[in-house]
């Protein structure tokens, strides 16, 4: 997962400061996640997944940087499609 966090951040051309500010965490905390020093708790994992617009499952289980661009875009959009398709009925 740590490599995916760094990959997703760089893919969006964001700095650690940018992401940390958006998530209201310390840059050093994000750095620890990206370098495998510690793992985010569930609450923070959810926030990271929402920020990067990707499912937690994909963020944890897949090697995103090895995916073809077309498949990666589909994975990034999937959570949005699922959320938009849900009705409150």
C-alpha positions as CSV (number, residue, x, y, z in Angstrom):
1,X,0.0,0.0,0.0
2,X,2.8,2.4,0.8
3,X,4.0,2.4,-2.8
4,X,0.4,3.0,-4.0
5,X,0.1,6.1,-1.7
6,X,3.3,7.6,-3.1
7,X,2.3,6.7,-6.7
8,X,-1.2,8.2,-6.4
9,X,0.2,11.4,-4.9
10,X,2.8,11.8,-7.6
11,X,0.3,10.9,-10.3
12,X,-1.8,13.9,-9.2
13,X,1.3,16.1,-9.0
14,X,0.8,16.8,-5.3
15,X,3.4,17.2,-2.6
16,X,3.2,15.6,0.8
17,X,2.3,19.0,2.2
18,X,-0.6,19.3,-0.2
19,X,-2.1,15.9,0.7
20,X,-1.4,16.3,4.4
21,X,-3.1,19.8,4.4
22,X,-6.2,18.4,2.6
23,X,-6.5,15.5,5.0
24,X,-5.7,17.6,8.1
25,X,-2.8,15.5,9.1
26,X,0.9,16.2,9.6
27,X,3.2,15.8,6.7
28,X,5.4,13.5,8.8
29,X,2.4,11.2,9.3
30,X,1.8,11.0,5.6
31,X,5.5,10.4,5.1
32,X,5.4,7.5,7.6
33,X,2.5,5.9,5.6
34,X,4.4,6.3,2.3
35,X,7.6,4.9,3.7
36,X,6.0,2.0,5.5
37,X,7.0,3.2,9.0
38,X,3.4,2.9,10.2
39,X,0.0,2.0,8.7
40,X,-3.0,4.3,8.7
41,X,-5.9,3.4,10.9
42,X,-9.2,2.6,9.2
43,X,-10.6,6.2,9.6
44,X,-7.5,7.6,7.9
45,X,-7.5,4.8,5.3
46,X,-11.0,5.8,4.3
47,X,-10.0,9.5,4.1
48,X,-7.0,8.6,1.8
49,X,-9.2,6.5,-0.4
50,X,-11.8,9.3,-0.7
51,X,-9.0,11.8,-1.4
52,X,-7.5,9.7,-4.2
53,X,-11.0,8.6,-5.4
54,X,-10.1,4.9,-5.3
55,X,-11.5,2.0,-3.4
56,X,-9.6,0.8,-0.3
57,X,-9.4,-2.7,-1.7
58,X,-7.6,-1.4,-4.9
59,X,-5.4,0.8,-2.8
60,X,-4.3,-2.1,-0.6
61,X,-4.3,-5.1,-2.9
62,X,-3.2,-3.9,-6.3
63,X,0.2,-2.7,-7.6
64,X,-1.3,0.4,-9.2
65,X,1.9,1.6,-10.9
66,X,2.0,-1.7,-12.9
67,X,-1.5,-1.2,-14.3
68,X,-2.1,0.1,-17.8
69,X,-3.3,3.7,-17.9
70,X,-6.8,2.8,-19.2
71,X,-7.3,0.2,-16.4
72,X,-6.0,2.6,-13.8
73,X,-8.4,5.3,-14.9
74,X,-11.3,2.9,-14.7
75,X,-10.2,1.8,-11.1
76,X,-10.0,5.5,-10.1
77,X,-13.5,6.2,-11.4
78,X,-15.2,3.0,-10.0
79,X,-16.0,4.3,-6.5
80,X,-17.7,7.4,-8.1
81,X,-19.8,5.3,-10.4
82,X,-20.9,3.1,-7.5
83,X,-21.8,6.0,-5.3
84,X,-23.7,7.8,-8.0
85,X,-25.7,4.6,-8.8
86,X,-27.0,4.2,-5.3
87,X,-30.4,5.5,-4.5
88,X,-32.0,6.3,-1.2
89,X,-35.3,4.4,-2.0
